[in-house]
């Protein structure tokens, strides 16, 4: 560690990475919770979904930094990579679900038959629930 790094900010680079990881980890949880619990318009939802993966990756790196203070192991490194891969996978899944919902909201992509909004929402909820392996209230098991 260089003396200039500590004197300039009063914190070591490891402390800065750790604090950034904590903040981004909390923001990732908030972003995911908002996308799941609150019905927002498409653009704010897209912003939250697209920010989830990077926030989770930075939060995971902060956790890696914290756990590495005690002892660095190969499993710690593998866990970091796996958590980042999981964040990418969840972000892609959420984007696919948003695309599916937009398609249902647009009337099933110009389909010849008219589908009521209630039926489209039920179909979307069923598709979403089956991708997670659970059912949400109001869907069939």
N, C-alpha and C positions, 0 to 999 in steps of 0.2 A: 504494500500500500504506500502510495506517495504521500508525503506530508502535505503537499499542496491540496490534495483532495479533501483532507480532513479539515484543514484550516479554512478553506473557501466556504464550505457549507456547514461545518460543525458535525457532519455525519459521514460515516464511511460509505463507500459505494455499496457494500452489502446491506447496510441499513436502509439506504435509499431504495434498493431493489425490493427489500422486504416490505417497506411501507407502501410502495407502489403496488406490490402484489396483494396486500391486504385490501387496499382501496378498490383495486380492480376486481378482486374476488367478491367483495360485497356488491359492487355494481353489477357483476354478472348474475348474482342471485336475484337482485332487484329486477334486472332486465328480463330474466326468464320468468319470474313470478308475474310481472306485469303482462307479458305476452300470454300467459296461461289464465290469469284471473280476471283481466279487464278486457272488455271488448273495445278496442281502439280502431280508428280508421286505418286504412292500409299503409299509408306512409309512415306514421309513427311506429306501427308494428314492424314494418320492414327495418326501420332504424334500430329498434331494439333487438330484433333477430340478428341483424348483421353485426351488431356490436357484441352480441353474446359470445361468439367464438373467440375473438381477440381478447376480450376481458377475461374469459376463462383461462386462456393460455397464459396471460400475464399473472393472473391470480395463482395458477398452478406453479409458475416459476417462482413466485414469492413463497409459496408453501415449500417448494423444493429448497429454496434458500434457507428457510427457517429450520426444516428438518436436517439440512446439511450442516448446520452449525454444530449439531451433536456428533454426527458421523456420516460421512459420505459412503454410500454403497451403490452397487450396480442396480439393486432393486429400486433404489430411490430414483436413479436416472431412468430406468424402464417405466416406473410409475409416472414420471413427468411426461415422457413421450406418449404413453397410453392415455393420459388425461387430456393432452392436447389433441390426440386423434379422436377421442370421444367428443370433445368440443366441436371439432370439425364435422363429425358425423351428425351431431344433434343440430348444428346450425343448418346443414344441408337438408335434414329431415324437416325442420321448421320452415325453411324456404319452400320445400316441395308442398307442405301442407298449406302455406299461404297461396301458392299457385293454384292448388286444387280448390281452395275456398273462393278465390277470385274467379275461377272457371265456373264453379257452381253459381256464384252470385251473378255472373254474366248470362245465365240461362243455359248452362251446359254447352257452351261453345257453339251456339247457333244450331242446336239440335232441332229437329222438325217438331218434336213434341214439346208442349209447354209444361214446365214443372213448377209447382208452387214453391214459394220461398221456404215453407215449413218442410216440405219433402227434401229440398236441396240441402237444408241445414241438417236434417236427420241423416241424410246420406253422408254428408261431410263428417258429422260426429261419429258415425259408425266406422268410416274409413280411418279417421284419426285414432279412434279407440282400438281398432284392430292393429294399427301399426305400433301401438304401445303395449298391446296385450291386455288391456283392461277396458271396461265400459264406463262411460260417464253417465251422470244422471239423465234420464230421458232416452237412453239408447237401449236396444235389445242386447241381451248377453249371448 
